[in-house]
Amino acid sequence: RFVACALVALSNADGLHTGAGRAVRSSRVVASSSRTHIALTDVVVATQGVMAAVLTGAVAPPAAVAAEVTIVKPKKKASGGVPGQPLVIGLSHHTASVDVREKLAVKEPEWNNASRLLLERCPSVQEAAVLSTCNRFELHLVTPDRNAAIRDVMEFLVERSGLPEQALWDNLFMLGGEDAAWHLLRVSAGLDSLVVGEGQILSQVKACFTHATEPDGSAGKVLGRLLNVAVAAGKRVRSETSISKGAVSISSAAAELADMRSQVALGKPWADASICIVGAGTMSRLLLTHLASKGMTRVRLLNRGLDRSQELAAQYPDVEGSCEGMEM
């Protein structure tokens, strides 16, 4: 079944591909799950050149996203009259292992502090926003000089992470201009996620936009509009296609798989099975929610801190849970 995926692209900008990761723009992207098989075709919402004009404030945004776009007061550095272009530098589950991602991860309350520090250390960067999740770390930037920005940002990341520069080059991806915009739209739409179509990433991109455009944020006109258009496109993809049907997160996929395989793997029906969950964080909470919705009533929680697992178990009184500590 063919459906339209509303993705808005910048125009008249060169793409930049560096490092192990590479965002690939194709005319047809196939996303499949146990319940969904979707062929997504790219639909450019604006005509050639219109999107670039929207980002520079020359014209009003397209009607499809006009309600979503908020004009943000620019916070740009002086650039000698050279207009800035989008640039994204980052890594994800596609390009880097968990231990590398953890070295660069930034907690959400610190996103604005990190972007502000980046602007102070990187004179070639005009605007900045941080998007950091369990599966990705991305710096969305605006710069008039990509090469200088890449050099400055690499020095910043080496100092911040403690990783060797070569290790960063091996794991980072870098995309500029139109490709940077397409990448953000794909991320917001859930096409770049570990589970295609998962909805949590849209709320994370929205949080990135919200933080970046706060008074202490570091987004100006270009980045603010780009992030807001990405949020609008992500909402439209989920409302106009079937990409969000079925299991759309790691936790929901795990619950569905356990339900389907219980009889074969354990020799007993789902109603008689029990589940052991290691950890008591956000993913464990989401997994418990999905398990409870499927009628699972016996769960064993293992976590380093007993208090946190007991607090989690208390949120699900209908689930018969035992909590145990772990020695690391």
C-alpha positions in Angstrom: 0.0 0.0 0.0 1.4 3.3 -1.0 1.0 6.3 1.2 2.3 9.8 1.2 4.9 10.9 3.7 5.0 14.7 4.3 8.7 15.6 4.4 9.8 19.2 3.8 13.3 19.7 2.4 15.6 22.7 2.1 16.7 23.5 -1.4 19.8 25.0 -3.0 22.3 23.7 -0.5 25.1 21.1 -0.9 25.1 17.9 1.1 28.1 16.9 3.2 28.7 13.2 4.1 31.5 12.3 6.5 32.2 9.5 8.9 30.6 6.1 9.2 27.0 7.2 9.4 25.2 8.5 6.3 21.7 9.8 5.9 20.4 8.4 2.6 17.6 10.2 0.8 15.7 7.9 -1.5 12.5 8.0 -3.5 11.1 5.0 -1.7 11.7 3.9 1.9 10.2 0.6 3.0 9.3 0.3 6.7 8.0 -3.1 8.0 6.8 -4.5 11.3 4.7 -7.5 12.3 1.6 -5.5 11.5 2.6 -2.9 9.0 4.3 -2.9 5.6 4.4 0.6 4.3 6.0 2.1 1.2 6.7 5.7 2.0 7.2 8.1 -0.9 8.8 11.4 -0.3 6.4 14.4 -1.0 8.0 17.8 -1.0 5.4 20.1 0.6 7.0 23.3 -0.8 8.0 24.0 -4.4 11.6 24.5 -5.3 13.1 27.3 -3.3 10.1 28.0 -1.1 11.5 26.2 1.9 14.7 28.1 1.8 12.8 31.3 1.7 10.7 30.2 4.7 13.8 29.5 6.8 15.2 32.9 6.0 11.9 34.7 6.7 11.4 35.9 3.2 8.0 34.4 2.8 5.3 32.8 5.0 5.5 29.1 5.6 3.3 26.6 3.6 -0.3 26.4 4.6 0.3 22.8 5.8 2.7 23.9 8.5 1.8 27.5 9.0 0.0 26.8 12.3 3.0 25.0 13.7 5.7 27.6 12.9 6.6 30.1 15.6 8.8 33.0 14.7 11.8 33.0 17.0 13.9 36.0 17.6 17.4 35.4 16.1 20.3 34.9 18.5 23.0 34.8 15.8 26.6 35.8 16.0 27.9 38.3 13.6 28.9 36.5 10.4 30.1 39.3 8.1 26.9 39.1 6.0 27.4 35.4 5.1 24.1 33.6 5.6 24.2 30.5 7.8 23.3 27.0 6.6 22.1 24.0 8.6 24.7 21.4 9.7 24.1 18.3 11.9 27.0 16.5 13.6 26.1 13.4 15.6 25.9 9.7 16.1 23.2 7.1 16.6 22.6 3.4 17.0 23.4 3.1 13.3 27.0 4.4 13.7 28.1 4.0 17.3 28.1 1.5 20.2 26.4 2.2 23.5 29.7 3.0 25.3 30.5 5.7 22.8 27.0 7.2 22.9 27.2 7.3 26.7 30.4 9.4 26.6 28.6 12.1 24.5 25.1 11.9 26.1 23.6 15.1 27.6 20.6 14.9 30.0 17.6 17.0 28.8 17.9 19.6 31.6 21.4 20.3 30.4 20.7 20.7 26.7 20.6 24.5 26.7 23.8 24.7 28.9 25.6 22.4 26.4 24.5 24.4 23.3 25.4 27.7 25.0 28.9 26.4 25.9 29.3 25.2 22.3 28.5 28.7 21.0 31.1 30.1 23.3 33.8 27.6 22.3 33.0 27.5 18.5 33.1 31.0 17.0 32.1 29.6 13.6 28.7 28.5 14.8 25.8 30.9 14.8 23.0 28.8 16.3 22.9 25.4 18.1 20.5 22.9 19.6 21.2 19.5 21.3 19.1 16.4 20.7 20.3 13.6 23.0 18.4 10.4 23.6 19.3 6.8 24.5 19.8 6.0 20.8 21.3 9.2 19.4 23.3 12.3 20.1 23.0 15.1 17.6 24.1 18.7 17.4 21.9 20.8 15.1 23.8 23.9 14.1 23.7 26.9 11.7 27.0 28.1 10.3 28.3 30.2 7.4 31.5 28.1 7.2 31.0 24.3 7.5 34.7 23.4 7.5 35.5 25.8 10.3 32.4 24.6 12.2 33.4 21.0 11.9 36.9 21.8 13.1 35.6 23.8 16.1 33.0 21.3 17.1 35.4 18.3 16.9 37.7 20.1 19.3 34.7 20.8 21.6 33.6 17.1 21.5 37.1 15.7 22.1 37.4 18.0 25.2 33.9 17.2 26.5 33.9 13.4 25.9 37.5 12.5 26.6 37.4 10.3 23.5 40.3 10.3 21.0 39.6 12.4 17.9 40.0 9.4 15.7 37.3 7.5 17.7 34.9 10.4 17.1 35.7 10.5 13.4 35.0 6.7 13.2 31.5 7.1 14.8 30.2 10.5 13.9 28.1 11.5 10.9 28.0 15.0 9.4 25.4 16.3 7.1 25.0 19.8 5.7 22.5 22.0 4.0 19.5 20.1 2.4 20.8 16.8 3.7 20.8 18.1 7.3 17.2 19.2 6.9 16.1 15.9 5.4 17.9 14.0 8.2 16.0 15.9 10.9 12.7 15.3 9.1 13.4 11.6 8.9 14.2 11.5 12.6 11.1 13.3 13.5 9.0 11.0 11.3 10.4 7.9 13.0 12.1 6.6 9.9 15.6 6.7 11.5 14.5 5.0 14.7 15.5 1.5 15.9 11.8 0.6 15.7 10.5 2.4 12.6 7.6 4.7 13.4 8.1 4.9 17.2 6.4 7.9 18.7 8.8 8.9 21.5 11.3 10.5 19.1 8.7 13.1 18.0 8.2 14.2 21.6 12.0 14.4 21.9 12.4 16.6 18.8 9.5 18.8 20.1 11.4 19.1 23.4 14.6 20.0 21.5 12.6 22.8 19.7 11.1 24.0 23.0 14.4 24.2 24.8 16.3 25.7 21.9 13.8 28.5 21.5 13.5 29.3 25.2 15.1 32.6 26.5 18.3 30.7 27.4 18.3 28.6 24.2 20.7 29.0 21.4 18.4 28.7 18.3 17.8 31.7 16.0 15.5 32.2 13.1 16.9 29.4 10.9 17.2 26.6 13.4 14.0 27.6 15.2 12.0 27.4 12.0 13.7 24.1 10.9 12.9 22.4 14.2 9.3 23.6 14.3 8.8 22.4 10.7 10.3 19.0 11.7 7.7 18.7 14.5 4.9 19.6 12.1 6.1 17.1 9.6 6.4 14.4 12.2 2.8 15.0 13.3 1.6 14.9 9.7 3.4 11.7 8.9 1.7 9.9 11.9 -1.8 11.3 11.1 -1.7 10.7 7.3 0.1 7.3 7.2 0.0 4.0 9.0 3.6 4.2 10.2 2.6 4.4 13.9 0.3 1.3 13.8 1.4 -1.9 15.7 4.5 -2.1 17.8 6.1 1.3 17.7 8.7 1.2 20.5 11.3 -1.3 21.8 9.1 -2.0 24.9 5.9 -2.6 23.0 7.7 -4.8 20.4 9.3 -6.8 23.3 5.8 -7.3 24.9 4.3 -8.5 21.6 7.2 -10.8 20.9 7.0 -12.4 24.4 3.2 -12.9 24.0 3.6 -14.5 20.6 6.5 -16.8 21.6 5.4 -17.8 25.0 3.7 -21.1 24.0 6.5 -22.2 21.7 9.5 -21.1 23.8 8.2 -21.9 27.3 5.6 -24.6 26.6 3.0 -22.6 28.5 0.4 -20.0 27.6 1.0 -16.3 28.1 -1.4 -16.2 31.1 0.8 -18.8 33.0 4.1 -17.2 32.2 6.2 -14.8 34.3 8.6 -12.0 33.2 11.9 -10.9 34.6 12.9 -7.3 33.9 16.5 -6.1 34.5 16.6 -2.4 35.4 14.0 0.1 36.7 14.3 3.0 34.4 12.1 4.6 31.7 12.2 1.6 29.4 11.3 -0.8 32.2 8.4 1.4 33.2 7.1 1.4 29.5 7.6 -2.3 29.3 5.6 -2.9 32.5 2.8 -0.7 31.1 2.6 -2.9 27.9 2.9 -6.1 29.8 0.0 -5.1 32.2 -2.1 -4.2 29.2 -1.6 -7.7 27.9 -2.7 -9.3 31.1 0.7 -10.2 32.5 0.5 -10.3 36.3 3.7 -11.9 37.5 6.9 -9.8 37.1 10.3 -10.0 38.8 12.3 -6.7 38.9 16.1 -6.8 39.2 17.9 -3.5 39.7 21.1 -2.2 41.4 19.0 -0.1 43.7 16.2 -1.9 45.5 14.4 1.4 46.4 13.9 2.3 42.7 12.5 -1.1 41.7 10.1 -1.0 44.7 9.0 2.4 43.7 8.4 1.2 40.1 6.5 -1.9 41.3 4.2 0.3 43.5 3.0 2.1 40.3 1.4 -1.2 39.1 -0.7 -2.6 42.0 -2.4 -5.1 39.6 0.9 -6.7 38.8 2.3 -9.2 41.3 5.9 -8.1 41.4 9.0 -9.2 43.4 11.9 -6.8 43.7 15.5 -7.8 44.1 18.8 -6.0 44.2 21.8 -6.7 42.0 25.5 -6.7 42.9 27.6 -5.1 40.2 
